């Protein structure tokens, strides 16, 4: 699935990597959308905020 969004300002919320239409990974955490470059960063971010 391709997203039609402005990715020029989006960065991975865990590692800070640049997000493109080809590598964006979105996960809903606590009712809010969070943007990552991969599922591994999403997992690490979610573990960090649950501690």
The 8 nearest C-alpha neighbors of each residue, nearest first, counted from 0:
[[1, 2, 21, 20, 3, 23, 24, 22],
 [2, 0, 20, 3, 21, 23, 4, 22],
 [1, 3, 4, 20, 0, 23, 21, 5],
 [2, 4, 1, 5, 20, 6, 0, 19],
 [5, 3, 2, 6, 20, 7, 1, 19],
 [4, 6, 7, 8, 3, 9, 19, 20],
 [5, 7, 9, 8, 19, 4, 18, 20],
 [6, 8, 5, 9, 18, 19, 17, 10],
 [9, 7, 6, 10, 5, 17, 18, 19],
 [10, 8, 6, 18, 7, 17, 11, 5],
 [11, 9, 17, 15, 18, 16, 12, 8],
 [10, 12, 35, 15, 16, 36, 13, 14],
 [11, 13, 35, 15, 34, 10, 14, 33],
 [14, 12, 11, 40, 44, 15, 35, 41],
 [13, 15, 16, 11, 12, 40, 10, 35],
 [16, 14, 11, 10, 12, 13, 17, 35],
 [17, 15, 11, 10, 14, 18, 36, 35],
 [16, 18, 10, 11, 15, 9, 19, 36],
 [19, 17, 10, 23, 9, 36, 6, 22],
 [18, 20, 21, 22, 6, 23, 17, 7],
 [19, 21, 22, 23, 2, 1, 18, 6],
 [22, 20, 19, 23, 1, 18, 2, 24],
 [21, 23, 19, 36, 20, 18, 24, 37],
 [24, 22, 36, 18, 20, 19, 35, 21],
 [23, 25, 35, 37, 36, 34, 22, 26],
 [26, 24, 34, 33, 35, 32, 23, 27],
 [25, 27, 33, 32, 28, 34, 24, 41],
 [26, 28, 32, 31, 30, 33, 29, 25],
 [29, 27, 30, 31, 26, 32, 33, 45],
 [28, 30, 31, 27, 32, 33, 45, 26],
 [29, 31, 28, 27, 32, 26, 33, 25],
 [32, 30, 27, 28, 29, 33, 26, 25],
 [33, 31, 27, 26, 25, 28, 34, 30],
 [32, 34, 26, 25, 27, 31, 35, 28],
 [33, 35, 25, 11, 24, 12, 26, 32],
 [36, 34, 11, 24, 37, 12, 41, 23],
 [35, 37, 23, 11, 22, 24, 18, 16],
 [38, 36, 39, 35, 24, 40, 41, 22],
 [37, 39, 41, 40, 42, 24, 36, 35],
 [40, 38, 42, 41, 37, 43, 36, 44],
 [39, 41, 43, 42, 38, 37, 13, 44],
 [42, 40, 38, 44, 39, 43, 35, 45],
 [41, 43, 39, 45, 40, 44, 38, 46],
 [44, 42, 40, 46, 45, 41, 47, 39],
 [45, 43, 41, 47, 46, 42, 13, 40],
 [44, 46, 42, 48, 47, 43, 41, 49],
 [47, 45, 43, 49, 44, 48, 42, 50],
 [46, 48, 44, 45, 49, 50, 43, 42],
 [49, 47, 45, 50, 46, 44, 43, 28],
 [48, 50, 46, 47, 45, 44, 43, 28],
 [49, 48, 47, 46, 45, 44, 43, 42]]
